[in-house]
């Protein structure tokens, strides 16, 4: 994880590049702990299961009950864990708009020099 996070830091900070993280179901463990949560924009699919550890592991470790739905994208979105929730069928359009906003593609393709 340290190597991935370090490379991503170089990618974002030194090279000034835009990094979008897309969380699908399930996104757990190391992905959640490292590059999945380091994006400039973090997008999740509806109803995705996103967690650092599974419900059973958390309950056995902490000896507490994990509330139902607390590892669902919608719940985590309201807690501020990531940016938008985007269905897969509209993802291409949303990514296109984000790239346009971040100057990867010109807003008007006819004005390319």
C-alpha positions as CSV (number, residue, x, y, z in Angstrom):
1,X,0.0,0.0,0.0
2,X,2.8,2.4,0.8
3,X,4.3,2.1,-2.7
4,X,1.0,2.6,-4.4
5,X,0.2,5.6,-2.2
6,X,3.6,7.1,-2.8
7,X,3.3,6.6,-6.6
8,X,-0.1,8.2,-6.5
9,X,1.2,11.2,-4.5
10,X,3.8,11.7,-7.2
11,X,1.2,11.4,-9.9
12,X,-1.1,13.9,-8.3
13,X,1.3,16.4,-6.7
14,X,4.4,16.5,-8.8
15,X,2.9,15.7,-12.2
16,X,-0.3,17.7,-11.4
17,X,-2.5,15.0,-12.9
18,X,-6.2,14.3,-12.1
19,X,-7.1,11.0,-10.4
20,X,-10.6,9.7,-10.3
21,X,-11.4,6.7,-8.1
22,X,-14.4,4.6,-9.0
23,X,-15.7,2.3,-6.2
24,X,-17.7,-0.7,-7.3
25,X,-19.2,-3.5,-5.2
26,X,-17.4,-4.8,-3.3
27,X,-14.6,-2.4,-2.4
28,X,-12.9,-3.6,0.7
29,X,-9.6,-4.0,2.5
30,X,-6.5,-2.7,0.9
31,X,-8.2,-0.9,-1.9
32,X,-10.3,1.1,0.6
33,X,-7.2,1.7,2.7
34,X,-5.0,2.9,-0.1
35,X,-5.7,4.1,-3.7
36,X,-9.5,3.8,-3.5
37,X,-9.8,6.7,-1.1
38,X,-7.0,8.9,-2.5
39,X,-8.7,10.2,-5.6
40,X,-9.3,13.9,-6.4
41,X,-12.8,12.7,-7.1
42,X,-14.2,9.5,-5.5
43,X,-17.2,8.1,-7.3
44,X,-19.3,5.1,-6.0
45,X,-21.9,2.9,-7.7
46,X,-25.4,2.8,-6.2
47,X,-25.9,0.1,-3.5
48,X,-22.2,-0.8,-3.5
49,X,-20.6,-2.5,-0.5
50,X,-17.7,-0.3,0.6
51,X,-15.7,-1.1,3.8
52,X,-12.3,-1.5,5.2
53,X,-13.3,-4.8,6.8
54,X,-16.4,-7.0,6.5
55,X,-19.2,-6.8,8.9
56,X,-18.4,-10.1,10.6
57,X,-14.7,-9.2,11.1
58,X,-15.7,-5.8,12.7
59,X,-18.2,-7.4,15.0
60,X,-15.8,-10.1,16.1
61,X,-13.0,-7.6,16.6
62,X,-14.9,-4.8,18.4
63,X,-17.5,-7.0,20.0
64,X,-20.2,-4.6,18.8
65,X,-23.0,-4.9,16.3
66,X,-22.5,-3.2,13.0
67,X,-25.7,-1.3,12.0
68,X,-27.4,-2.7,8.9
69,X,-26.6,-0.7,5.8
70,X,-23.7,1.1,7.4
71,X,-21.3,-0.2,4.7
72,X,-23.6,0.8,1.8
73,X,-22.7,3.5,-0.6
74,X,-25.7,5.7,0.2
75,X,-25.0,5.7,4.0
76,X,-21.3,6.4,3.4
77,X,-22.1,9.2,0.9
78,X,-24.2,11.0,3.6
79,X,-21.2,10.7,6.0
80,X,-19.0,12.4,3.4
81,X,-16.8,9.4,2.4
82,X,-16.9,10.1,-1.3
83,X,-18.3,12.5,-3.8
84,X,-21.2,11.4,-6.1
85,X,-23.0,8.1,-6.4
86,X,-23.3,7.4,-10.2
87,X,-25.0,4.5,-11.8
88,X,-22.8,2.6,-14.3
89,X,-25.0,3.5,-17.3
90,X,-24.4,7.3,-16.8
91,X,-20.8,7.0,-15.6
92,X,-19.3,7.7,-19.1
93,X,-21.1,11.0,-19.3
94,X,-20.2,12.0,-15.7
95,X,-16.5,11.2,-16.3
96,X,-16.6,13.2,-19.6
97,X,-18.0,16.3,-17.7
98,X,-15.4,15.9,-15.0
99,X,-12.5,15.7,-17.5
100,X,-13.9,18.7,-19.3
101,X,-14.0,20.7,-16.0
102,X,-10.4,19.7,-15.3
103,X,-9.2,20.7,-18.8
104,X,-8.4,17.3,-20.1
105,X,-10.6,17.8,-23.1
106,X,-11.6,21.2,-24.6
107,X,-15.1,22.2,-23.9
108,X,-15.5,23.0,-27.5
109,X,-13.8,20.4,-29.6
110,X,-13.9,22.6,-32.8
111,X,-11.5,25.1,-31.1
112,X,-8.6,22.6,-30.9
113,X,-5.4,24.3,-32.2
